[in-house]
Amino acid sequence: MHYLMFYDFVPDYLERRTPFRTEHLQHAWQAQARGELVLAGPLADPADRAVLLFQCDSPDIPAQFAEADPYVKHGIVTRYQVRPWTTVIGKEAFSPVRPDA
């Protein structure tokens, strides 16, 4: 199953992330190495949110990731939300739907 997690950032995210960025990136790359985190990154213009794509069996995995993330622990992330994503198109889709031939 795919899950999208949305992070909401503090207004001065770009300035405040600096002391925690290396630890945050290590945390994210470790989740990627475990096969849980597929893609992640901040939205641009404005840099007020981030989107993280997880591939796992439970929404608990992204939630646990967030609770251990230095950005969440240090208040850089003001809120996070995990949503199941029903992927239907693409070679990585969990529930492929093809048009009738």
HELIX and SHEET records of a PDB file:
HELIX    1   1 TYR A   13  ARG A   16  1                                   4    
HELIX    2   2 THR A   18  PHE A   20  5                                   3    
HELIX    3   3 ARG A   21  ALA A   33  1                                  13    
HELIX    4   4 ASP A   60  ALA A   68  1                                   9    
HELIX    5   5 PRO A   70  LYS A   73  1                                   4    
SHEET    1   A 4 LEU A  37  PRO A  42  0                                        
SHEET    2   A 4 ARG A  49  GLN A  55 -1                                        
SHEET    3   A 4 HIS A   2  PHE A   9 -1                                        
SHEET    4   A 4 VAL A  77  TRP A  85 -1                                        
END                                                                             
